[in-house]
């Protein structure tokens, strides 16, 4: 099941803990997020061009689940 499919399933079946844990495990296994410290202003986004580029281009290297 793709990350997006699993995300959609968890959103519909919110009471299923096994599905939630499977989703979290998949997120950790794929690790397609960009880590950055908390921002104090919108101008702080300029310090993270790889983050803003992903959204400006509308592309995501993997599923666009979250």
C-alpha positions as a Markdown table, in Angstrom:
| # | Residue | x | y | z |
|---|---|---|---|---|
| 1 | Unk | 0.0 | 0.0 | 0.0 |
| 2 | Unk | 1.4 | 3.4 | -0.9 |
| 3 | Unk | 2.0 | 6.1 | 1.7 |
| 4 | Unk | -1.0 | 8.1 | 0.4 |
| 5 | Unk | -3.3 | 5.0 | 0.4 |
| 6 | Unk | -2.3 | 4.2 | 3.9 |
| 7 | Unk | -2.8 | 7.8 | 5.0 |
| 8 | Unk | -6.3 | 7.9 | 3.4 |
| 9 | Unk | -7.1 | 4.6 | 5.1 |
| 10 | Unk | -6.0 | 5.9 | 8.5 |
| 11 | Unk | -8.0 | 9.1 | 8.1 |
| 12 | Unk | -11.2 | 7.1 | 7.4 |
| 13 | Unk | -10.5 | 4.4 | 10.1 |
| 14 | Unk | -9.1 | 6.7 | 12.9 |
| 15 | Unk | -9.9 | 4.1 | 15.6 |
| 16 | Unk | -7.6 | 1.4 | 14.1 |
| 17 | Unk | -4.4 | 1.6 | 16.0 |
| 18 | Unk | -2.6 | -1.0 | 13.9 |
| 19 | Unk | -3.2 | 1.0 | 10.8 |
| 20 | Unk | -1.9 | 4.1 | 12.5 |
| 21 | Unk | 1.2 | 2.4 | 13.6 |
| 22 | Unk | 1.8 | 0.9 | 10.2 |
| 23 | Unk | 1.5 | 4.4 | 8.7 |
| 24 | Unk | 4.0 | 5.9 | 11.2 |
| 25 | Unk | 6.4 | 3.0 | 10.5 |
| 26 | Unk | 6.1 | 3.6 | 6.7 |
| 27 | Unk | 6.8 | 7.4 | 7.3 |
| 28 | Unk | 9.9 | 6.5 | 9.2 |
| 29 | Unk | 11.1 | 3.9 | 6.7 |
| 30 | Unk | 10.7 | 6.2 | 3.7 |
| 31 | Unk | 12.0 | 9.3 | 5.6 |
| 32 | Unk | 11.0 | 11.7 | 2.8 |
| 33 | Unk | 10.5 | 14.7 | 5.0 |
| 34 | Unk | 12.8 | 17.8 | 5.4 |
| 35 | Unk | 13.8 | 18.6 | 8.9 |
| 36 | Unk | 14.2 | 22.2 | 9.9 |
| 37 | Unk | 14.0 | 24.2 | 13.2 |
| 38 | Unk | 10.9 | 26.2 | 14.1 |
| 39 | Unk | 10.6 | 29.4 | 12.2 |
| 40 | Unk | 10.1 | 32.8 | 13.8 |
| 41 | Unk | 8.8 | 34.5 | 10.6 |
| 42 | Unk | 7.9 | 33.7 | 7.0 |
| 43 | Unk | 11.2 | 35.2 | 6.0 |
| 44 | Unk | 12.9 | 32.3 | 7.7 |
| 45 | Unk | 11.8 | 30.1 | 4.7 |
| 46 | Unk | 14.4 | 31.8 | 2.6 |
| 47 | Unk | 17.0 | 29.9 | 4.7 |
| 48 | Unk | 15.6 | 26.6 | 3.4 |
| 49 | Unk | 15.5 | 26.7 | -0.4 |
| 50 | Unk | 15.1 | 22.9 | -0.8 |
| 51 | Unk | 11.9 | 23.1 | 1.3 |
| 52 | Unk | 10.3 | 25.9 | -0.7 |
| 53 | Unk | 11.5 | 24.5 | -4.0 |
| 54 | Unk | 9.5 | 21.3 | -3.4 |
| 55 | Unk | 6.3 | 23.3 | -3.0 |
| 56 | Unk | 6.9 | 25.8 | -5.7 |
| 57 | Unk | 7.5 | 23.1 | -8.3 |
| 58 | Unk | 4.5 | 21.1 | -7.1 |
| 59 | Unk | 6.7 | 18.0 | -7.0 |
| 60 | Unk | 7.5 | 15.6 | -4.3 |
| 61 | Unk | 10.1 | 12.8 | -4.6 |
| 62 | Unk | 7.6 | 10.3 | -3.3 |
| 63 | Unk | 3.9 | 10.1 | -2.5 |
| 64 | Unk | 2.4 | 13.4 | -1.6 |
| 65 | Unk | 0.5 | 12.0 | 1.4 |
| 66 | Unk | 0.8 | 14.6 | 4.0 |
